[in-house]
Amino acid sequence: MKQFDRKSGTAYLYELVAEMGQYDDRINLGIGDPDFDTPQHIVDATRDALGKDGAEYSPVEGLIDLRIAVSERVKRVNDIDVDPHTEVLITNGGQEAVFLMLQAFLEPGDEIIMPAPNYHSYYDGIEFAGAKKVEVITHAEENFRVFPERIAERITDRTRAIAFVSPNNPTGAVISPEDTLEICRMAQEHDLILLADDIYDMYTYYGAKHTSPASLPGMKERTVTLNAVSKSYAMCGWRCGWIVGPASMIEVLKRRKAAMSGPCSVASQRGALAALTGSQDCIADMREAYERRGRVVTDALDEIGVPYGTPYGGQYVFFDITPTGYSSAEVAKRILSDAHVLVYPGFAFDDDRSMRITFLQSEEVLREAMERVKKAMEGLL
Ligand SMILES: Cc1ncc(COP(=O)(O)O)c(C=O)c1O
């Protein structure tokens, strides 16, 4: 009989979350869900929509008001020019956007170059598309920098696309403007598509600068860029995101979205519209808090004495556990059972050398959690 599925890294993470439930004093530094509340004006707009047009279908590509707001946002923040009528697709969060892009632009046998470790959904999506991931491994001691020349070495005549996730989950690396330029130059030289994931674009620290590949000359026609309100506005549960790109590529994505999930919920879209068009103060507040929180984690890792990549962006610190001699699943189990703290094992991100810690809790909670992690790690080093 056909075997239907194998267990993915994502499924293992859900198992750990379930196991954590038995501890009353648990601290979750696994899941990427901010502890901030969604700003009230966004909640209000969503609630109001439920009493108005919230029960209706929107067009598959999304409400035109929201598509206009997205086009203005990507111009303002990312310097990407798009026509809201043909070059924006509203999605069910960033997650659906990742899956759609991989399904739409990869054929069985195609190769996609992927700096690794990377967000685990890419691995599943590539597998479901029947494509092959070609990893360019990045390292903690190099702050997980993505070297363009290492990408160049992996390009073959089967290469179809490059995944460009910056700031990165789980490494916190931000691809510099110079490296972005060079990667884009290679994409043009070899006629490759760029799948750009801007989901953490509001969250860069220590002066790091994010550049959207689609903003560079000659890149718009070969780049699709995803984003979502989940991380920027503490709206993970709203499930609303977008993809922008050339009309021909958006059309291909839209067909698949129509078949897979239809349009995004109208109430969520109204909330996203309020987020994009209302006060942006919450983003600055969260960014400052994350930079301080990231430092609480890295200070503790310095005390523990394990290498890590400085989080120049995103919401995570990826630290190296090779000095323990244990696998990342074993270390995750030990930290969970000894410290009652959930930290994700790197193997779920295709990297068994490391663990991922989120800094989405208050500094106080992070200090307590890292004190416990330190004790648990002492038993492993
Ligand atoms: C790099 C990256 N892309 C996409 C997503 C999916 O985002 P969403 O929560 O909006 O589905 C995530 C979520 O953690 C992510 O880290």
The ligand as an SDF file (V2000), in Angstrom:
LIG
                    3D

 16 16  0  0  0  0  0  0  0  0999 V2000
   10.0420   33.2850    6.8850 C   0  0  0  0  0  0  0  0  0  0  0  0
    8.5710   33.0770    7.0840 C   0  0  0  0  0  0  0  0  0  0  0  0
    7.7640   33.1330    6.0250 N   0  0  0  0  0  0  0  0  0  0  0  0
    6.4290   32.9260    6.1390 C   0  0  0  0  0  0  0  0  0  0  0  0
    5.8580   32.6680    7.3750 C   0  0  0  0  0  0  0  0  0  0  0  0
    4.3780   32.4550    7.4730 C   0  0  0  0  0  0  0  0  0  0  0  0
    3.7680   33.6050    7.9810 O   0  0  0  0  0  0  0  0  0  0  0  0
    2.2550   33.6370    8.5230 P   0  0  0  0  0  0  0  0  0  0  0  0
    2.3300   33.5090    9.9870 O   0  0  0  0  0  0  0  0  0  0  0  0
    1.7330   34.9520    8.0820 O   0  0  0  0  0  0  0  0  0  0  0  0
    1.5250   32.5220    7.8700 O   0  0  0  0  0  0  0  0  0  0  0  0
    6.6750   32.6280    8.5180 C   0  0  0  0  0  0  0  0  0  0  0  0
    6.0900   32.3220    9.8330 C   0  0  0  0  0  0  0  0  0  0  0  0
    6.7270   32.1540   10.8350 O   0  0  0  0  0  0  0  0  0  0  0  0
    8.0630   32.8320    8.3720 C   0  0  0  0  0  0  0  0  0  0  0  0
    8.8880   32.7850    9.4170 O   0  0  0  0  0  0  0  0  0  0  0  0
  1  2  1  0
  2  3  1  0
  2 15  2  0
  3  4  2  0
  4  5  1  0
  5  6  1  0
  5 12  2  0
  6  7  1  0
  7  8  1  0
  8  9  2  0
  8 10  1  0
  8 11  1  0
 12 13  1  0
 12 15  1  0
 13 14  2  0
 15 16  1  0
M  END
$$$$
